[in-house]
Amino acid sequence: MKVGIIGATGYGGLELIRFLHTHPEVEKLELFTSSDEGTIFSSRFGHLLTIHDDSLKKIDEDTLASFDVVFTSTPSGVTSKLLPPLVGSGPKLIDLSGDYRLKQPELYKEWYKKEPAPFELLQESVYGLTEWNEKQIKDAKIIANPGCYPTAVLLSILPLIKEKLIDPNYLIIDAKSGVSGAGNKPSQATHFSETNENFSIYKINEHQHIPEIEQAIQLFTDVNTTVTFNTHLVPMTRGILSTTYAPAITGVTEKQLNECLVETYKNDPFVRVISGASSLGTNRVKGSNFCDISIKLDERTNRVTIISVIDNLVKGAAGQAIQNMNVQFGLPQTHGLNLVPLFI
């Protein structure tokens, strides 16, 4: 399999390289750039010395058309213009930016403050939440890889909404991420002096993943709802912990909630349901493609607490993208992704 990556110098791109380098079906891996053509990649990222010493290639439509799959791991607003000429030209396209996730162009413009991709391609793109959209992913020309926060949130709440075990009208989602979620471009928000010994909330009620979460709930459960979703920055490098609060439907037990999750994901290799956990942390999944989920029912308030943890750069980005590639090419979902989490 011949694979190309556009945007390999970001954290998501580097994780794609880490996993694809040992993927059993990847015969050739080339990296493309819009600005650093000719640069030896390992000269910029020393950990890849003798592993990827090739030079960055210029983005060229004719060259990319000969690839089997092209991953785009760019900032939002880039692939809306970059990908249209490549759609249908040959390679499967898997976009890790947010440009093809929202079906309504006006929503993208409102929440991302950028010009949207062509309307017809937004309708053609397939939302790549692997465990919930495998049939659609198989035949997709362009996959919109989900955001990191939505991945953690949706995997944990969709089964419970679909089976009508929680009230979807009162969803409060409290999510926390490591600093790598902001990308590798320096900013005041991610400066060491700003993040070290500091725990902060950001984009209060304004995060661009809000419409993505609401759209996916409607897509997979046929429920229209609005969510309260807020995000926090934790002084660590990677990981997301999402905590969702929702009223339980009257009469629902914690056993039913757990059984629903177990039954939903019994054939999904990367979702692990943890029953009866008194604690749950991001070190359970660090460096891996796992999503761990646990749930507790507070009988005193009849509220459900739903917790999920992922590595934002793996299950929240590169790992899920490769999982989607595996589905598209009829490979086991675990191909190239069977790594044990880094506990410390």
C-alpha positions in Angstrom: 0.0 0.0 0.0 1.3 3.4 -1.0 0.5 6.1 1.6 1.0 9.9 1.6 0.8 12.3 4.5 0.2 16.0 4.0 0.9 17.9 7.2 3.4 15.5 8.7 5.2 18.1 10.8 2.3 18.5 13.3 1.8 16.2 16.3 -1.0 14.3 14.5 1.2 13.8 11.4 4.1 12.5 13.6 1.8 10.0 15.2 0.7 8.8 11.7 4.3 8.2 10.9 4.9 6.3 14.1 2.1 3.8 13.5 2.3 3.6 9.7 6.1 2.8 9.8 5.3 -0.6 11.3 2.0 -1.2 9.6 2.2 -4.6 7.8 0.5 -3.4 4.6 2.3 -0.1 4.1 5.0 -0.5 1.5 5.8 3.1 0.8 5.3 6.2 3.0 5.9 9.7 1.6 5.5 13.1 3.3 4.3 16.2 1.5 4.6 19.9 2.3 3.5 23.3 1.0 6.5 25.2 2.3 9.5 23.0 3.2 10.1 21.0 0.0 13.4 19.2 0.0 14.0 19.3 3.8 15.2 16.0 5.2 12.5 15.0 7.6 14.8 13.5 10.2 16.9 16.7 10.3 13.8 18.4 11.9 12.7 15.5 14.0 15.8 13.7 15.3 13.8 10.8 16.8 13.2 9.6 13.2 16.9 9.4 12.3 17.5 6.2 10.2 13.7 5.7 10.3 12.5 8.4 7.9 15.5 10.2 6.3 13.6 11.0 3.1 13.0 14.6 2.0 9.6 16.4 2.2 7.9 16.4 -1.2 6.0 19.2 -2.9 2.2 18.8 -3.0 1.4 17.7 -6.5 -2.0 16.5 -7.6 -0.7 14.2 -10.3 1.8 12.6 -7.9 -0.8 12.1 -5.2 -3.3 10.6 -7.6 -1.0 7.5 -7.8 -1.3 6.8 -4.0 -3.7 4.4 -2.4 -4.5 6.7 0.5 -3.6 10.2 1.5 -3.9 11.5 5.1 -4.2 15.2 5.6 -3.2 16.4 9.1 -3.3 20.2 8.6 -4.8 23.1 10.4 -8.5 23.8 9.7 -9.1 25.8 6.6 -6.4 24.2 4.5 -8.0 21.0 3.1 -11.3 22.8 2.2 -9.2 24.1 -0.7 -6.6 21.4 -1.0 -8.7 18.3 -1.3 -11.4 19.0 -3.9 -9.1 18.4 -6.9 -8.1 15.0 -5.4 -11.6 13.7 -4.7 -12.2 10.8 -7.2 -8.7 11.0 -8.6 -7.5 7.7 -7.2 -6.5 7.8 -3.5 -8.8 7.3 -0.5 -8.7 10.6 1.4 -8.7 10.8 5.2 -8.9 14.3 6.6 -7.8 14.9 10.2 -8.7 18.6 10.1 -12.2 19.8 10.8 -13.0 20.9 7.3 -15.3 18.1 6.3 -17.0 17.2 9.5 -20.0 19.6 9.5 -22.6 19.1 6.8 -23.9 22.6 7.0 -21.4 25.1 5.5 -22.9 28.0 7.5 -22.2 26.1 10.8 -18.5 25.6 9.8 -18.2 29.3 9.0 -19.8 30.3 12.3 -17.8 28.0 14.6 -14.5 27.8 12.7 -14.4 31.4 11.4 -13.2 30.1 8.0 -14.6 29.5 4.5 -16.2 26.1 4.2 -15.4 23.3 1.7 -17.7 22.9 -1.3 -21.2 21.9 -0.3 -21.3 18.8 -2.5 -18.1 17.4 -0.9 -19.4 18.1 2.6 -22.5 16.0 1.7 -20.3 13.3 0.2 -17.8 13.1 3.1 -18.3 10.3 5.7 -17.9 10.9 9.4 -15.2 8.5 10.5 -16.3 7.4 14.0 -15.2 3.9 13.2 -17.2 1.9 15.8 -20.4 3.6 14.6 -20.0 4.1 10.9 -18.0 1.2 9.6 -20.4 0.4 6.6 -20.3 4.0 5.3 -16.5 4.2 5.8 -15.8 1.2 3.6 -16.9 2.9 0.4 -16.1 6.6 1.3 -14.0 8.7 -1.1 -13.3 11.2 1.7 -13.4 10.5 5.4 -13.8 13.3 7.9 -11.9 12.0 10.9 -13.7 13.0 14.1 -12.2 15.6 16.5 -10.5 14.4 19.6 -13.0 15.6 22.1 -16.0 14.4 20.1 -14.4 10.9 19.8 -14.1 10.6 23.6 -17.6 12.0 24.2 -19.5 10.2 21.5 -18.2 6.7 22.2 -19.3 7.0 25.8 -22.8 8.5 25.4 -24.2 7.3 22.0 -25.2 3.8 23.2 -27.0 5.2 26.2 -28.9 7.8 24.1 -29.8 5.2 21.4 -31.2 2.8 23.9 -33.1 5.5 25.7 -31.4 5.0 29.0 -30.5 8.6 29.7 -32.3 11.9 29.0 -30.5 13.6 26.0 -32.0 17.0 26.7 -29.8 17.7 29.7 -26.3 16.6 28.7 -23.5 18.5 30.5 -20.1 17.5 29.2 -16.9 18.5 31.1 -13.8 17.6 29.1 -10.1 18.0 29.8 -7.1 17.7 27.4 -3.3 17.8 27.4 -1.5 20.7 25.8 -0.7 18.7 22.6 -4.3 19.1 21.5 -3.5 22.7 20.7 -0.9 21.7 18.1 2.8 22.5 17.9 2.7 26.2 16.9 3.8 28.3 19.8 1.2 30.5 21.4 0.7 32.3 24.7 -2.0 29.8 25.7 0.5 26.9 25.4 3.6 28.7 26.7 5.2 26.7 29.5 4.8 29.6 31.9 1.1 29.8 31.2 0.4 26.1 31.4 2.7 24.8 34.1 1.0 24.7 37.5 -2.2 26.0 35.9 -5.5 24.3 35.2 -7.7 26.4 32.9 -11.0 26.5 31.1 -11.1 27.8 27.6 -13.6 28.6 24.8 -16.4 28.7 27.3 -19.6 27.6 25.6 -17.8 28.4 22.3 -15.8 25.3 21.3 -16.0 24.3 17.6 -16.7 20.7 18.6 -20.1 21.6 20.0 -21.9 21.4 16.6 -20.0 18.2 15.7 -21.2 16.4 18.8 -24.8 17.5 18.3 -24.7 16.5 14.6 -23.3 13.1 15.4 -25.9 12.5 18.1 -28.6 13.2 15.5 -26.8 11.0 12.8 -26.4 7.9 15.0 -29.4 8.1 17.3 -31.9 10.2 15.4 -32.2 12.5 18.4 -32.0 16.3 18.1 -30.6 17.9 21.1 -28.2 20.7 22.3 -25.3 20.1 24.7 -23.4 22.1 27.3 -19.8 21.3 26.5 -16.8 22.9 28.0 -13.1 22.2 27.7 -10.1 22.5 30.1 -6.4 22.6 29.6 -4.4 20.3 31.9 -0.6 20.8 32.3 0.3 17.4 30.7 1.3 16.5 27.2 -1.4 14.1 26.0 -4.7 12.6 26.9 -8.4 13.5 27.2 -10.7 12.7 30.0 -14.4 13.4 29.3 -17.0 13.4 32.0 -20.7 13.6 30.9 -23.6 14.2 33.3 -27.1 13.2 32.4 -30.4 12.3 34.1 -31.2 8.6 34.0 -34.5 7.5 32.6 -36.7 6.5 35.6 -36.2 2.9 36.6 -32.9 2.5 34.8 -30.2 0.7 36.9 -26.4 0.9 36.8 -26.3 -2.7 35.7 -28.5 -1.8 32.6 -26.2 1.1 31.8 -23.1 -1.1 31.9 -24.7 -3.9 30.0 -25.7 -1.5 27.2 -22.0 -0.4 26.8 -20.7 -3.9 26.9 -23.2 -5.2 24.4 -22.6 -2.2 22.0 -18.8 -2.6 21.9 -18.4 -6.4 22.4 -16.9 -6.7 18.9 -14.9 -3.5 18.9 -11.3 -4.1 19.7 -10.4 -0.6 20.9 -13.3 0.2 23.2 -12.9 -1.2 26.8 -15.8 -0.9 29.2 -14.6 -0.7 32.8 -17.4 -1.8 35.3 -17.4 -0.5 38.8 -14.3 1.7 38.6 -13.8 4.1 41.5 -11.2 6.0 39.4 -10.1 6.4 35.8 -7.1 8.1 34.3 -5.5 9.0 31.0 -2.4 6.8 31.8 -4.6 3.8 31.0 -4.6 4.6 27.3 -1.5 6.8 26.7 0.2 6.2 23.4 -2.5 3.7 22.3 -5.7 3.6 20.3 -7.9 2.5 23.2 -10.9 4.3 24.6 -11.8 3.3 28.1 -15.3 4.0 29.4 -16.8 3.7 32.8 -20.2 4.7 34.2 -21.8 5.4 37.6 -25.4 6.0 38.6 -26.0 8.2 41.6 -29.2 6.8 42.9 -29.6 9.8 45.3 -29.9 12.3 42.4 -30.8 9.8 39.6 -27.9 11.3 37.6 -25.5 9.3 35.5 -21.8 10.1 35.4 -20.2 8.8 32.2 -16.4 8.9 32.0 -14.1 8.1 29.0 -10.4 8.5 28.4 -8.4 8.5 25.2 -5.0 9.6 23.9 -6.0 12.7 21.9 -3.2 12.1 19.4 -4.0 8.5 18.8 -7.7 7.5 19.2 -8.4 11.2 18.9 -6.5 11.6 15.7 -3.9 9.4 14.0 -4.9 6.0 15.4 -8.6 6.4 14.5 -7.5 7.6 11.0 -5.5 4.4 10.5 -8.3 2.4 11.9 -10.5 3.9 9.2 -7.9 3.1 6.6 -7.9 -0.5 7.7 -11.7 -0.6 7.3 -11.6 0.9 3.8 -9.1 -1.7 2.6 -10.7 -4.7 4.2 -8.0 -5.2 6.8 -8.4 -6.0 10.5 -9.0 -2.8 12.4 -6.1 -3.6 14.7 -3.5 -3.7 11.9 -0.6 -1.5 12.8 -2.4 -0.3 16.0 -1.8 -3.1 18.5 0.4 -1.2 20.9 0.3 -1.6 24.7 -0.4 1.7 26.4 2.5 3.6 28.0 1.4 3.6 31.6 4.2 6.0 32.7 
